[in-house]
Amino acid sequence: MPVSFTSHKDAVLQELDRKIQRAAEIIGGMAEGYAKGYAPVDTGNLRNSISHGTEDSGHTVVIGTNVQYAPYQELGAPNAHVPPHPYLRPAIENHKDEYKSILEEELKG
């Protein structure tokens, strides 16, 4: 009796890639929301400018802003007597377990 094998590798890899991209988009949206919540607010310009996206074919989440003074708020500017007001780092660091759970759930589903 002849035996034949069929590979579904490409379909499996495509579905895995789709799930990773979906998790990255969910995580990015959440991280953006957390960063906006942590952002210092004077005029609201910094908070409103925070956005997210993905790189590496949707496998890497990027969160940030194009506001010129954003790095000085995040990191501080000692020479200008501006203390750090981190908002991007806590949006990532304080929620790692949550992001990990999202990725795990997407991969299981």
Sequence and secondary structure as in RCSB ss.txt:
>XXXX:A:sequence
MPVSFTSHKDAVLQELDRKIQRAAEIIGGMAEGYAKGYAPVDTGNLRNSISHGTEDSGHTVVIGTNVQYAPYQEL
GAPNAHVPPHPYLRPAIENHKDEYKSILEEELKG
>XXXX:A:secstr
        HHHHHHHHHHHHHHHHHHHHHHHHHHHHHHS  SSSHHHHH EEEEETTTTEEEEE   TTHHHHHH
 BGGGTB     HHHHHHTTHHHHHHHHHHHHH 
